[in-house]
Amino acid sequence: MADDPEEGMLSWDESVFRDEHVFEIDYVPETFKHREGQMESLTYALRPAVRGSRPLNVMVRGPPGTGKTTAIQKLFDEVGAQTSDVRTIRVNCQVNSTRYSVFSRLFEGTFEYEPPSSGISFKKLFGQIAEKLVEEDKVLVVALDDVNYLFYENEASDALYSLLRAHEEYPGAKIGVIVVSSDPALDVIDELDSRVQSVFRPEDVYFPVYDQPEIVDILAERVERGFHDGVISRDTLEYVAELTAESGDLRVGIDLLRRAGLNAEMRASRTVEREDVEDAYETSKYVNLARSLSGLTDNERTLLEVIAHNDGDQAGDVYDEFHERTGLGYTRYSEIVNKLDQLGLIEAEYADVDGRGRSRSLSLAYEKDAVLERLE
């Protein structure tokens, strides 16, 4: 702090931020660093589309926060700048986790209004999209972002099958598919039905976790665009990068910068200090947890809450309480347990129980308080 108390203090109408939007999760950066190889592979796969042919299908894999969605957004912008004969639509499968809702998004992207919310069959919905494509002689490129959510709901094979076989039912329909998975434990091809495997031979594009120098490099650019000069020192930035590298998720670092900036403003300080980062980290490290929870249904949230209060208990005991609160049967319960397990929210371990044979014990993958706090 400077000797003159006024010197280091923000007046009420000042901000440490030049542009706070730079620290939002969906901000697409001007320069997209350390992903040149991946962008080249994606461009290669889409090149036929720009020439009016069916593009290659692509599977994009990598842990959360490694640039996959940004790459798709950049790619689609570039294609749009090249030609108006390719329609690109990105579907967020965390929000649209059934085949029907995926195609509702495709309908909306094609006609620019939403399909009627009820009473239109899947066949008709799909038929209208395909006919419009053929009539306008456009190529459709669909990105199924966070496709892992379609797998958790057992909808992936049906959705992909419809897209990949469209040209058989609607000659002249040209559709390419990019599936984007952020679940490293999911083997996309293995989990698909054999009927889909036989037609789905995607190019594989992998996005590894950023290493610390890359994280510093990327965050430094955000700092330059998002904060005023001198707000954050190189040392503090390195510290943010260190915490980010531990989590392996770039979004943690971006969220951390934003919250640390807000903390500095709370103190009316012109600079972001290490303690601002430390305080912010308590929230930012759960950016993935918050994101996973935001997509859960009421019943899924209820089960997670029950598990939080019975951490480490046997599946049977957890079920009794869950059934009491929701009235749902064991099959649905078991499906939800599997989904929460696949999402990395819980760990379901098999254990031998005296006199009862093998049973699953369910425990949280995060601290109990962090989960309960965010469920409220």
Residue, then its C-alpha position, 0 to 999 in steps of 0.5 A: m500500500a502507498d503511504d498516501p491513503e488516497e493513492g492506493m484506494l479506488s474511488w466509488d466510481e472506479s474499477v480495477f476492470r478494464d472489461e469484466h466480460v473478458f473473465e466470463i466463461d463464454y468469452v471467446p478470446e481474440t487470439f486462441k493460443h496453444r491450440e494450433g494443431q487442434m485447429e488445423s485438424l478441425t479445419y481439415a475435417l471441415r474443408p469439404a463442407v466449404r466446397g459443398s461436400r459432406p465434411l469428415n466427422v470429428m471426435v474432440r476429446g479432453p478434460p474440462g477447461t482445455g479449450k474445446t468449446t472455444a475451438i468450435q466457436k472459432l472454427f464456426d466463425e471462420v467457416g461463416a466468414q468463408t461461405s454462407d452455404v454451410r450452416t453450423i449449429r452448436v448444441n449444448c448437451q448438458v442442457n439438451s440431453t435427449r435426441y428430441s431436444v437436440f433436434s429441437r435446437l437444430f430445428e431452431g438453428t435452421f428455421e430461426y424459431e422454436p418448434p412447437s413444444s408439443g405434438i410434433s413427432f421426432k420423424k416430422l421434426f427431423g424431416q423438416i430440418a433435412e428437407k430444408l437443407v436439401e432445398e437450400d443446398k446447404v451443408l449442416v455441421v452439428a457440434l454436440d458439445d459435452v456429448n457425454y451428457l447424452f451418454y449419461e441419459n442413454e440417448a447418444s446412439d439414437a441421436l448420432y444414428s439419426l444424424l449419420r444416416a440422414h442422407e439415406e432417408y433424405p438423399g442430398a442431405k449433407i450433415g457432418v458431426i463433431v462430438v465433443s466429450s469432456d469426460p476422460a473416462l468415457d470411451v465414446i466409440d465403445e459406448l455406442d451401439s454397433r449400428v452407429q459404430s459401423v457408420f461413425r469413423p471420426e477423426d480424433v482430435y485431443f485437447p490435453v491439459y494446459d501446462q503451467p507456462e501455457i496457463v500463464d501465457i493465456l491468463a496474461e492475455r486475459v489480464e491485459r484485456g480485462f484489468h487496467d495496467g498494474v492491477i495484478s503483479r507478475d508474481t500474483l499472476e504466477y500464483v493464480a496459474e499455479l492454482t489453475a494448473e493444480s486443477g487442470d482446468l483453465r476455467v478455474g483460473i479465469d474465474l479466479l481472476r474475476r473473483a480476485g478482482l472483485n475482492a480487491e474492489m471490496r477492499a477499495s484497492r487498486t491492486v489485486e493481492r495474493e490474499d484476494v486470490e486465496d479468498a477467491y480460490e475457495t469459490s473458484k476451485y468449485v467452478n466445475l462442481a457448480r457447473s455439474l450441479s446446474g444441469l441436474t434435475d430435482n430428483e438428481r439433486t435430491l439424491l445427491e443431498v441424501i448421499a451428502h447426509n449419508d456419506g459412505d453408507q451402503a446403496g440400500d440405505v441411501y435408497d430407502e431415504f431417497h425413495e421416501r423423499t421422491g417415491l421413485g423405484y430402484t431402477r430409476y434410483s440406480e440410473i441416477v447413481n450411475k449418472l452422478d458417478q459418471l459426472g464425478l460428483i460421487e464415488a460408488e465403490y463396491a465392497d464386501v459386506d459381512g453376511r450380505g455379499r457385495s454392495r455399493s457404498l456411496s460417497l461424495a467426490y467433493e467436500k460435503d459443505a461445498v456440495l450442500e452449499r451449492l445445492e441450496 
